[in-house]
């Protein structure tokens, strides 16, 4: 989501990366940080695997 002021972006629902904010097509919205640790420690996923999961295999697609 984006708030416009004088036709320019003023405030958005996205944080420092596109992973924060609202759930959309294939990108996950806000996520508890502990989920990353769980995926690494308990499921043995590497950082590259988690990146793919969060940016391309989550969101509405994952639901």
N, C-alpha and C positions, 0 to 999 in steps of 0.2 A: 504494500500500500504506500501511496505517496500523497503528501499534502502539497498542494500548489499555492504559491503566493506570487501574484503578478506573473502568472504563467511559467514560473520556474519552480523546480523542486525545492521544497522548504524543509520537510521532514519525511523520512521514510521509515518503514517498519523493519528494514534490513540493518543489521549491525555491521561489524567490521568485515564480515564475509557474507556471501549469499546464503549461508546455512542458517542464519538467524532470521527471525521474522515469521511470516505466514507460510503455511504449508501450500505448495503449489505443485504443478505437473509432476516432475520427477525429482524435485529438490525438497529435502526435509526442512521443516520449519525449526523452531526453537527445540533444542535437545539438551537433556541433562548431561553434563560433562562425564559423569560416571559411566555412561553407556559406551564411550570410547574405550575406557579402561577395561570394561567388561569384555568388549569385542576382542581386544588385544590379549588379555590375560586368560580368559575362559574359553574363547573360541579360536585363539591362535591366529587371528587375522593380522596381516601386515598393514602398515600405514597406507600403502597404495590401494589395498583391497578396501579399506575403510573409506578412503576418498571416493572410490568408484561407487560404493554402496550409498554413501550420503549424497553425492551430487547427481547420480544417474539412475539409481535403483530404488529410490525412496519416494517420498511425497505421495501424491494421489496415485501414482503408478504402483507403489508398494502396498497401498491400502486395498 
